[in-house]
Amino acid sequence: MSNDLYDVIRRRRDVRAQFTGGQISDEVLGRVLGAAHAAPSVGLSQPWDFILVRDLTTRQAFYEHVQRERATFAATLDGDAARRFERIKIDGVLESSLSVVVTYDPSRGGPAVLGRHAIADAGLYSVCLAIQNLWLAATAEDLGVGWVSFYREEFLRGLMNMPDVVRPIAWLCLGPVTHLEEVPDLERHGWRHRTPLRDAVHHERW
């Protein structure tokens, strides 16, 4: 059994400050997007799309929106939490080589999506699997990925000119990095600590 996959999973990080701005070759980008597109999906609906954003004006507009949302969240904190959050960089929108906006189209594969009749969010779960595939493939290619979550869906939908039915699920910063941290940022800055596996495993019942 190869341990390569387990090593990639161990090394994967949510990158913020380590992007170099270096270029990604078309061949490497194709492999990473191909891995994302190979993800399993409910009813083989493949409800994802990938918007590649290189334009600096667009990224600047999104960055400014993210900073406003950061300030909104920061205003809810006080004391130690506020001081910890102040040290945390939340995005690499301007520093990364490009951004990938991953979307969810619930109408894809319809009107009857096999396997989604009882679990309405199964299509959304499928998009998350594609994102995970992309992230692991990028890590295997020695690229960094950062998932930016400080945004309002309606703002990003408008910025990307998305149809109303399509939801933006992730803005991913992607590119070469100086290194991947051994310890995730939120642990390094004391925001949260990882829960041991034993605390998450149950047998037979909750």
C-alpha positions in Angstrom: 0.0 0.0 0.0 1.3 3.4 -0.9 1.6 6.0 1.8 1.7 8.9 -0.7 -2.0 9.8 -0.3 -1.7 9.8 3.4 1.3 12.1 3.2 -0.6 14.5 1.0 -3.5 14.5 3.4 -1.1 15.2 6.3 0.6 18.1 4.5 -2.6 19.8 3.2 -3.0 23.3 4.7 -5.4 26.2 4.3 -2.8 28.7 3.0 -2.9 32.4 3.7 0.6 34.1 3.9 2.9 31.7 2.0 1.9 32.4 -1.7 4.8 33.5 -3.9 2.7 34.8 -6.9 4.6 32.4 -9.2 2.8 31.0 -12.2 1.0 27.7 -12.6 1.6 25.9 -15.9 -1.4 25.0 -18.0 -0.5 21.3 -17.6 -0.4 21.4 -13.8 -3.6 23.4 -13.6 -5.3 21.0 -16.0 -4.4 18.1 -13.7 -5.6 19.8 -10.6 -9.0 20.8 -12.2 -9.2 17.3 -13.7 -8.9 15.8 -10.3 -11.7 18.1 -9.0 -13.9 17.2 -12.0 -13.3 13.4 -11.3 -15.1 13.7 -7.9 -18.1 11.6 -7.2 -21.5 13.3 -7.5 -25.0 12.4 -6.6 -26.8 10.9 -9.7 -23.6 11.8 -11.7 -25.0 15.3 -11.8 -21.6 17.0 -11.7 -23.2 20.2 -10.3 -20.0 22.2 -10.2 -18.3 24.8 -12.3 -14.9 26.4 -11.9 -14.4 30.1 -12.6 -10.7 31.0 -13.0 -10.1 34.5 -11.9 -6.7 36.2 -12.8 -7.9 39.7 -13.3 -6.4 42.0 -10.6 -9.3 44.4 -10.7 -11.7 41.7 -10.0 -9.6 40.2 -7.2 -9.1 43.7 -5.7 -12.9 44.2 -5.6 -13.3 40.9 -3.9 -10.5 41.6 -1.5 -12.0 44.8 -0.4 -15.3 43.1 0.2 -13.5 40.4 2.3 -11.8 43.1 4.4 -15.2 44.7 5.2 -16.6 41.3 6.3 -13.5 40.7 8.4 -14.1 44.0 10.1 -17.8 43.1 10.7 -16.7 39.8 12.4 -13.9 41.5 14.4 -16.5 43.9 15.8 -18.3 41.0 17.5 -15.1 39.9 19.4 -13.6 41.3 22.5 -10.7 40.5 24.9 -8.5 37.6 24.1 -10.6 36.5 21.1 -10.2 39.9 19.5 -6.4 39.9 20.1 -6.0 36.4 18.7 -8.1 37.2 15.6 -6.1 40.4 14.9 -3.0 38.2 14.3 -4.8 35.9 11.8 -4.5 36.5 8.1 -7.8 35.4 6.5 -7.0 35.4 2.8 -4.3 35.3 0.0 -6.6 36.9 -2.7 -4.0 39.3 -4.0 -0.8 37.3 -3.3 -1.9 34.0 -5.0 -1.4 33.3 -8.7 -5.1 33.0 -9.4 -8.4 32.3 -7.8 -10.9 29.5 -8.5 -14.5 30.2 -7.7 -16.3 26.9 -7.3 -20.1 27.0 -7.8 -23.1 24.7 -7.3 -25.9 24.4 -9.9 -28.8 22.5 -8.3 -30.6 22.3 -11.7 -27.7 20.2 -13.2 -28.7 16.6 -14.0 -32.3 17.3 -13.4 -35.2 17.4 -13.2 -34.9 14.0 -11.4 -31.5 13.6 -9.8 -31.0 10.0 -8.8 -30.2 9.8 -5.1 -31.2 13.4 -4.2 -34.9 13.0 -3.6 -34.5 12.4 0.2 -31.4 14.5 0.8 -31.7 17.9 -0.8 -28.1 18.9 0.1 -26.6 15.9 -1.6 -25.6 18.0 -4.6 -23.9 20.5 -2.3 -22.0 17.7 -0.7 -20.9 16.7 -4.2 -19.3 20.1 -4.8 -17.5 19.8 -1.5 -16.0 16.5 -2.7 -14.8 18.2 -5.8 -13.2 21.0 -3.7 -11.4 18.4 -1.6 -10.1 16.6 -4.7 -8.8 19.9 -6.0 -7.1 20.7 -2.7 -5.4 17.3 -2.4 -4.3 17.4 -6.0 -2.9 20.9 -5.6 -1.0 19.8 -2.5 0.5 16.8 -4.4 1.6 19.4 -7.0 3.3 21.4 -4.3 0.8 24.2 -4.6 -1.1 25.9 -1.9 -4.9 26.5 -1.6 -6.7 28.9 0.7 -10.5 28.8 1.1 -11.8 32.4 1.7 -15.1 32.3 3.6 -15.5 36.0 4.6 -17.9 37.0 1.9 -21.7 37.3 1.2 -23.1 35.0 -1.5 -25.0 37.8 -3.2 -21.9 39.9 -3.6 -19.9 37.1 -5.1 -22.7 36.1 -7.4 -23.0 39.6 -8.7 -19.2 40.0 -9.1 -19.0 36.7 -11.1 -22.2 37.5 -13.1 -23.7 34.1 -12.0 -27.2 33.0 -12.9 -29.6 33.3 -9.9 -29.9 29.6 -9.6 -26.2 29.1 -9.2 -24.6 29.3 -5.7 -20.9 30.3 -5.1 -19.6 27.7 -2.7 -15.9 28.6 -2.4 -13.4 31.2 -3.4 -10.1 29.3 -3.5 -6.7 31.1 -3.7 -4.3 28.8 -5.6 -0.6 29.0 -6.4 3.0 28.1 -5.6 4.0 28.7 -2.0 7.3 29.1 -0.1 6.2 26.2 2.2 3.3 24.6 3.9 3.2 25.1 7.7 3.5 22.0 9.9 0.8 23.4 12.2 -2.4 24.9 10.8 -2.7 28.7 11.2 -5.6 28.6 13.6 -3.7 26.3 15.9 -0.5 28.3 15.6 -2.4 31.5 16.6 -4.3 29.8 19.5 -7.7 30.2 17.9 -8.7 26.5 18.2 -7.0 23.2 18.7 -7.6 20.0 16.9 -9.9 17.5 18.5 -8.4 14.0 19.0 -9.8 11.3 16.7 -11.0 9.3 19.7 -13.4 12.1 20.7 -15.1 11.9 17.3 -15.5 8.1 17.0 -18.7 6.4 18.2 -19.7 2.8 18.1 -23.2 1.5 17.2 -24.9 4.6 18.6 -24.1 8.2 19.4 
